[in-house]
Protein backbone atom coordinates (compact mmCIF):
# COMPACT_ATOMS: atom_id res chain seq x y z
CA UNK A 1 0.00 0.00 0.00
CA UNK A 2 1.34 3.40 -0.94
CA UNK A 3 1.72 5.95 1.87
CA UNK A 4 -1.02 8.63 2.19
CA UNK A 5 0.13 12.00 0.81
CA UNK A 6 0.82 14.60 3.48
CA UNK A 7 -0.98 17.93 3.54
CA UNK A 8 0.72 20.82 1.71
CA UNK A 9 2.88 23.02 3.91
CA UNK A 10 4.56 26.38 3.45
CA UNK A 11 7.87 24.53 3.13
CA UNK A 12 6.56 22.52 0.18
CA UNK A 13 6.15 25.70 -1.80
CA UNK A 14 2.41 25.10 -2.36
CA UNK A 15 0.27 28.09 -1.44
CA UNK A 16 -3.30 29.04 -2.18
CA UNK A 17 -3.30 32.06 -4.46
CA UNK A 18 -6.31 34.38 -4.40
CA UNK A 19 -7.22 38.05 -4.83
CA UNK A 20 -9.06 40.20 -2.28
CA UNK A 21 -11.76 42.64 -3.41
CA UNK A 22 -14.45 44.79 -1.80
CA UNK A 23 -18.01 45.56 -2.87
CA UNK A 24 -20.36 48.12 -1.38
CA UNK A 25 -24.16 47.98 -1.26
CA UNK A 26 -25.04 51.65 -0.88
CA UNK A 27 -28.77 51.97 -0.23
CA UNK A 28 -30.86 55.13 -0.02
CA UNK A 29 -34.42 56.36 -0.49
CA UNK A 30 -34.94 58.47 -3.61
CA UNK A 31 -38.35 59.85 -4.57
CA UNK A 32 -40.00 57.47 -2.12
CA UNK A 33 -38.33 54.35 -3.56
CA UNK A 34 -35.64 52.17 -2.01
CA UNK A 35 -32.66 52.48 -4.35
CA UNK A 36 -29.10 51.21 -4.66
CA UNK A 37 -26.04 52.75 -6.28
CA UNK A 38 -24.77 50.73 -9.27
CA UNK A 39 -22.04 51.19 -11.90
CA UNK A 40 -21.90 49.97 -15.48
CA UNK A 41 -18.66 48.09 -16.09
CA UNK A 42 -16.53 49.53 -18.89
CA UNK A 43 -14.11 46.62 -19.21
CA UNK A 44 -14.03 42.85 -19.10
CA UNK A 45 -15.12 40.72 -17.49
CA UNK A 46 -18.81 41.60 -17.72
CA UNK A 47 -18.32 44.73 -19.85
CA UNK A 48 -21.65 46.55 -20.16
CA UNK A 49 -23.14 44.78 -17.14
CA UNK A 50 -24.29 46.62 -14.02
CA UNK A 51 -22.41 45.92 -10.81
CA UNK A 52 -21.97 47.15 -7.27
CA UNK A 53 -19.14 49.66 -6.79
CA UNK A 54 -15.95 47.91 -5.73
CA UNK A 55 -12.58 46.59 -6.75
CA UNK A 56 -9.27 45.14 -5.65
CA UNK A 57 -7.75 45.88 -2.24
CA UNK A 58 -4.21 47.27 -2.29
CA UNK A 59 -1.58 45.33 -0.37
CA UNK A 60 -1.21 47.95 2.38
CA UNK A 61 -4.90 48.95 2.50
CA UNK A 62 -7.68 48.21 4.99
CA UNK A 63 -10.79 46.73 3.37
CA UNK A 64 -13.08 49.54 4.58
CA UNK A 65 -10.67 52.15 3.22
CA UNK A 66 -10.59 50.25 -0.06
CA UNK A 67 -14.39 50.29 -0.25
CA UNK A 68 -14.48 54.06 0.27
CA UNK A 69 -11.69 54.58 -2.30
CA UNK A 70 -13.45 52.48 -4.93
CA UNK A 71 -16.73 54.28 -4.24
CA UNK A 72 -15.02 57.62 -4.88
CA UNK A 73 -13.15 56.45 -8.00
CA UNK A 74 -16.14 54.77 -9.65
CA UNK A 75 -19.00 57.12 -8.72
CA UNK A 76 -17.45 60.50 -7.88
CA UNK A 77 -18.61 60.37 -4.25
CA UNK A 78 -15.56 61.76 -2.44
CA UNK A 79 -17.17 61.47 1.00
CA UNK A 80 -20.40 60.34 2.59
CA UNK A 81 -22.49 62.58 4.87
CA UNK A 82 -22.28 62.31 8.65
CA UNK A 83 -24.71 60.00 10.39
CA UNK A 84 -24.66 57.25 7.77
CA UNK A 85 -24.74 53.61 8.81
CA UNK A 86 -21.86 51.47 7.50
CA UNK A 87 -21.27 47.85 8.41
CA UNK A 88 -19.58 44.78 7.01
CA UNK A 89 -22.20 42.64 5.32
CA UNK A 90 -20.53 39.31 4.53
CA UNK A 91 -17.56 37.66 2.86
CA UNK A 92 -18.16 35.99 -0.52
CA UNK A 93 -15.65 33.41 -1.68
CA UNK A 94 -17.39 30.79 -3.76
CA UNK A 95 -14.96 29.29 -6.32
CA UNK A 96 -15.73 30.52 -9.83
CA UNK A 97 -17.46 33.72 -8.75
CA UNK A 98 -14.88 35.72 -10.72
CA UNK A 99 -13.70 34.46 -14.13
CA UNK A 100 -10.31 36.14 -13.63
CA UNK A 101 -9.36 33.68 -10.89
CA UNK A 102 -9.92 32.77 -7.24
CA UNK A 103 -11.33 35.93 -5.65
CA UNK A 104 -12.69 36.62 -2.19
CA UNK A 105 -14.80 39.76 -1.67
CA UNK A 106 -15.64 41.59 1.54
CA UNK A 107 -19.01 43.33 1.09
CA UNK A 108 -20.14 46.40 3.00
CA UNK A 109 -23.64 47.81 3.52
CA UNK A 110 -24.13 51.60 3.66
CA UNK A 111 -27.45 53.24 4.53
CA UNK A 112 -27.45 56.92 3.59
CA UNK A 113 -29.84 59.82 3.01
CA UNK A 114 -30.51 60.90 -0.56
CA UNK A 115 -27.27 61.89 -2.26
CA UNK A 116 -26.41 64.26 -5.10
CA UNK A 117 -25.97 63.00 -8.62
CA UNK A 118 -23.19 60.51 -9.29
CA UNK A 119 -21.04 59.93 -12.35
CA UNK A 120 -19.01 57.04 -13.66
CA UNK A 121 -15.24 57.11 -13.35
CA UNK A 122 -12.16 54.89 -13.34
CA UNK A 123 -13.35 51.59 -14.89
CA UNK A 124 -17.07 52.45 -14.68
CA UNK A 125 -18.78 53.65 -17.87
CA UNK A 126 -21.57 55.27 -15.84
CA UNK A 127 -23.07 55.29 -12.36
CA UNK A 128 -26.67 55.72 -11.26
CA UNK A 129 -29.19 54.83 -8.59
CA UNK A 130 -31.48 51.93 -9.42
CA UNK A 131 -34.81 51.36 -7.64
CA UNK A 132 -34.57 47.95 -5.98
CA UNK A 133 -37.86 46.85 -7.52
CA UNK A 134 -36.41 47.40 -11.01
CA UNK A 135 -33.45 45.13 -10.23
CA UNK A 136 -35.59 42.21 -9.07
CA UNK A 137 -38.23 42.42 -11.83
CA UNK A 138 -38.55 39.73 -14.50
CA UNK A 139 -36.95 42.05 -17.08
CA UNK A 140 -34.18 43.26 -14.75
CA UNK A 141 -30.66 43.58 -16.20
CA UNK A 142 -28.24 40.77 -15.42
CA UNK A 143 -25.71 41.87 -12.80
CA UNK A 144 -22.01 41.11 -12.96
CA UNK A 145 -20.32 38.40 -10.89
CA UNK A 146 -22.53 37.29 -7.96
CA UNK A 147 -23.75 40.82 -7.26
CA UNK A 148 -27.40 39.80 -7.43
CA UNK A 149 -26.77 37.62 -4.35
CA UNK A 150 -24.83 40.37 -2.55
CA UNK A 151 -27.57 42.87 -3.36
CA UNK A 152 -30.30 40.59 -2.02
CA UNK A 153 -28.34 40.01 1.18
CA UNK A 154 -27.77 43.73 1.65
CA UNK A 155 -31.39 44.71 1.11
CA UNK A 156 -32.65 42.00 3.47
CA UNK A 157 -30.12 43.08 6.11
CA UNK A 158 -31.36 46.69 5.82
CA UNK A 159 -35.00 45.63 6.08
CA UNK A 160 -34.32 43.46 9.11
CA UNK A 161 -32.26 46.08 10.96
CA UNK A 162 -35.15 48.55 10.83
CA UNK A 163 -37.10 46.19 13.09
CA UNK A 164 -34.73 46.25 16.07
CA UNK A 165 -32.39 49.25 15.66
CA UNK A 166 -32.62 52.96 14.87
CA UNK A 167 -30.74 52.73 11.55
CA UNK A 168 -33.77 54.13 9.73
CA UNK A 169 -32.44 57.50 10.88
CA UNK A 170 -29.51 57.07 8.48
CA UNK A 171 -31.95 57.64 5.61
CA UNK A 172 -33.27 61.05 6.77
CA UNK A 173 -31.69 64.45 7.02
CA UNK A 174 -32.15 66.43 10.22
CA UNK A 175 -34.44 67.90 11.25
CA UNK A 176 -37.25 65.57 10.19
CA UNK A 177 -40.90 64.90 10.94
CA UNK A 178 -42.61 61.67 11.94
CA UNK A 179 -43.99 61.54 8.40
CA UNK A 180 -40.45 61.69 6.98
CA UNK A 181 -39.38 58.79 9.19
CA UNK A 182 -42.51 56.78 8.43
CA UNK A 183 -41.92 57.15 4.70
CA UNK A 184 -38.46 55.59 5.18
CA UNK A 185 -40.01 52.49 6.74
CA UNK A 186 -42.63 52.33 4.00
CA UNK A 187 -40.02 52.63 1.23
CA UNK A 188 -37.62 50.08 2.73
CA UNK A 189 -40.34 47.56 3.58
CA UNK A 190 -42.59 48.27 0.59
CA UNK A 191 -45.72 48.65 2.74
CA UNK A 192 -48.15 51.30 3.96
CA UNK A 193 -48.13 51.96 7.72
CA UNK A 194 -50.84 53.40 9.95
CA UNK A 195 -49.78 56.92 10.93
CA UNK A 196 -50.93 56.88 14.55
CA UNK A 197 -49.72 53.36 15.27
CA UNK A 198 -46.28 54.09 13.83
CA UNK A 199 -45.93 57.29 15.85
CA UNK A 200 -46.78 55.43 19.05
CA UNK A 201 -44.21 52.71 18.35
CA UNK A 202 -41.48 55.29 17.81
CA UNK A 203 -42.38 57.26 20.94
CA UNK A 204 -42.46 54.06 23.00
CA UNK A 205 -38.77 53.57 22.21
CA UNK A 206 -36.88 55.93 24.49
CA UNK A 207 -33.95 57.64 22.82
CA UNK A 208 -35.10 56.89 19.26
CA UNK A 209 -35.93 60.51 18.35
CA UNK A 210 -35.85 63.82 20.23
CA UNK A 211 -38.01 66.91 19.59
CA UNK A 212 -36.12 70.10 18.78
CA UNK A 213 -38.93 72.47 19.82
CA UNK A 214 -39.71 73.72 16.33
CA UNK A 215 -42.35 73.06 13.73
CA UNK A 216 -41.92 72.26 10.05
CA UNK A 217 -42.56 75.25 7.77
CA UNK A 218 -46.01 75.27 6.25
CA UNK A 219 -45.89 74.59 2.51
CA UNK A 220 -47.63 77.10 0.29
CA UNK A 221 -50.87 75.59 -0.92
CA UNK A 222 -50.45 72.61 1.42
CA UNK A 223 -53.10 71.16 3.73
CA UNK A 224 -54.32 73.17 6.68
CA UNK A 225 -54.05 72.19 10.31
CA UNK A 226 -51.23 72.35 12.81
CA UNK A 227 -47.71 72.11 11.32
CA UNK A 228 -45.76 68.95 12.14
CA UNK A 229 -43.17 68.96 14.93
CA UNK A 230 -39.51 68.55 13.99
CA UNK A 231 -37.17 65.96 15.49
CA UNK A 232 -33.52 64.90 15.53
CA UNK A 233 -31.95 61.50 16.10
CA UNK A 234 -31.71 60.33 19.68
CA UNK A 235 -28.80 58.52 21.37
CA UNK A 236 -30.27 55.02 21.15
CA UNK A 237 -29.17 52.39 18.64
CA UNK A 238 -31.06 49.29 19.85
CA UNK A 239 -34.84 49.54 20.08
CA UNK A 240 -36.35 48.54 23.43
CA UNK A 241 -39.54 47.55 21.61
CA UNK A 242 -39.10 46.06 18.15
CA UNK A 243 -41.04 47.59 15.27
CA UNK A 244 -42.01 44.46 13.36
CA UNK A 245 -42.53 44.83 9.62
CA UNK A 246 -45.87 43.65 8.30
CA UNK A 247 -45.72 40.29 6.55
CA UNK A 248 -48.43 39.26 4.16
CA UNK A 249 -49.34 35.89 2.71
NORCOR-V494006 format. One record per residue. N is the residue number from 1. RES is the residue in one letter. NEAR is the number of other ideal C-beta (glycine too) atoms within 10 Angstrom. Layout:
n-><N & N>
res-><RES & RES>
near-><NEAR & NEAR>
This chain:
n-><1 & 2 & 3 & 4 & 5 & 6 & 7 & 8 & 9 & 10 & 11 & 12 & 13 & 14 & 15 & 16 & 17 & 18 & 19 & 20 & 21 & 22 & 23 & 24 & 25 & 26 & 27 & 28 & 29 & 30 & 31 & 32 & 33 & 34 & 35 & 36 & 37 & 38 & 39 & 40 & 41 & 42 & 43 & 44 & 45 & 46 & 47 & 48 & 49 & 50 & 51 & 52 & 53 & 54 & 55 & 56 & 57 & 58 & 59 & 60 & 61 & 62 & 63 & 64 & 65 & 66 & 67 & 68 & 69 & 70 & 71 & 72 & 73 & 74 & 75 & 76 & 77 & 78 & 79 & 80 & 81 & 82 & 83 & 84 & 85 & 86 & 87 & 88 & 89 & 90 & 91 & 92 & 93 & 94 & 95 & 96 & 97 & 98 & 99 & 100 & 101 & 102 & 103 & 104 & 105 & 106 & 107 & 108 & 109 & 110 & 111 & 112 & 113 & 114 & 115 & 116 & 117 & 118 & 119 & 120 & 121 & 122 & 123 & 124 & 125 & 126 & 127 & 128 & 129 & 130 & 131 & 132 & 133 & 134 & 135 & 136 & 137 & 138 & 139 & 140 & 141 & 142 & 143 & 144 & 145 & 146 & 147 & 148 & 149 & 150 & 151 & 152 & 153 & 154 & 155 & 156 & 157 & 158 & 159 & 160 & 161 & 162 & 163 & 164 & 165 & 166 & 167 & 168 & 169 & 170 & 171 & 172 & 173 & 174 & 175 & 176 & 177 & 178 & 179 & 180 & 181 & 182 & 183 & 184 & 185 & 186 & 187 & 188 & 189 & 190 & 191 & 192 & 193 & 194 & 195 & 196 & 197 & 198 & 199 & 200 & 201 & 202 & 203 & 204 & 205 & 206 & 207 & 208 & 209 & 210 & 211 & 212 & 213 & 214 & 215 & 216 & 217 & 218 & 219 & 220 & 221 & 222 & 223 & 224 & 225 & 226 & 227 & 228 & 229 & 230 & 231 & 232 & 233 & 234 & 235 & 236 & 237 & 238 & 239 & 240 & 241 & 242 & 243 & 244 & 245 & 246 & 247 & 248 & 249>
res-><X & X & X & X & X & X & X & X & X & X & X & X & X & X & X & X & X & X & X & X & X & X & X & X & X & X & X & X & X & X & X & X & X & X & X & X & X & X & X & X & X & X & X & X & X & X & X & X & X & X & X & X & X & X & X & X & X & X & X & X & X & X & X & X & X & X & X & X & X & X & X & X & X & X & X & X & X & X & X & X & X & X & X & X & X & X & X & X & X & X & X & X & X & X & X & X & X & X & X & X & X & X & X & X & X & X & X & X & X & X & X & X & X & X & X & X & X & X & X & X & X & X & X & X & X & X & X & X & X & X & X & X & X & X & X & X & X & X & X & X & X & X & X & X & X & X & X & X & X & X & X & X & X & X & X & X & X & X & X & X & X & X & X & X & X & X & X & X & X & X & X & X & X & X & X & X & X & X & X & X & X & X & X & X & X & X & X & X & X & X & X & X & X & X & X & X & X & X & X & X & X & X & X & X & X & X & X & X & X & X & X & X & X & X & X & X & X & X & X & X & X & X & X & X & X & X & X & X & X & X & X & X & X & X & X & X & X & X & X & X & X & X & X & X & X & X & X & X & X>
near-><3 & 4 & 5 & 6 & 6 & 7 & 7 & 11 & 9 & 7 & 6 & 9 & 7 & 9 & 9 & 6 & 6 & 13 & 13 & 17 & 22 & 26 & 24 & 27 & 25 & 26 & 25 & 21 & 22 & 15 & 9 & 11 & 15 & 21 & 23 & 23 & 23 & 26 & 26 & 19 & 21 & 15 & 10 & 9 & 11 & 17 & 12 & 13 & 16 & 23 & 19 & 27 & 28 & 24 & 19 & 15 & 21 & 11 & 6 & 6 & 14 & 11 & 16 & 15 & 13 & 21 & 26 & 20 & 16 & 24 & 27 & 16 & 16 & 28 & 26 & 16 & 20 & 9 & 8 & 16 & 11 & 6 & 15 & 16 & 19 & 16 & 12 & 13 & 18 & 16 & 11 & 20 & 14 & 11 & 8 & 9 & 17 & 21 & 10 & 9 & 9 & 13 & 19 & 15 & 26 & 21 & 26 & 25 & 22 & 24 & 26 & 19 & 19 & 14 & 17 & 6 & 9 & 21 & 12 & 17 & 17 & 15 & 14 & 24 & 14 & 16 & 21 & 15 & 19 & 18 & 16 & 20 & 12 & 13 & 19 & 12 & 10 & 4 & 5 & 13 & 14 & 10 & 20 & 20 & 22 & 16 & 25 & 16 & 15 & 25 & 23 & 14 & 16 & 26 & 19 & 10 & 18 & 25 & 16 & 11 & 18 & 21 & 14 & 15 & 18 & 23 & 19 & 26 & 24 & 22 & 27 & 21 & 11 & 15 & 17 & 22 & 16 & 18 & 12 & 18 & 22 & 19 & 17 & 23 & 23 & 16 & 21 & 22 & 18 & 14 & 12 & 10 & 17 & 11 & 11 & 9 & 10 & 17 & 15 & 10 & 18 & 20 & 11 & 12 & 17 & 11 & 14 & 24 & 24 & 12 & 11 & 13 & 7 & 11 & 13 & 15 & 10 & 13 & 8 & 5 & 5 & 10 & 6 & 5 & 7 & 7 & 13 & 15 & 15 & 19 & 22 & 13 & 20 & 16 & 9 & 16 & 14 & 10 & 20 & 11 & 12 & 13 & 21 & 10 & 15 & 10 & 7 & 4 & 2>
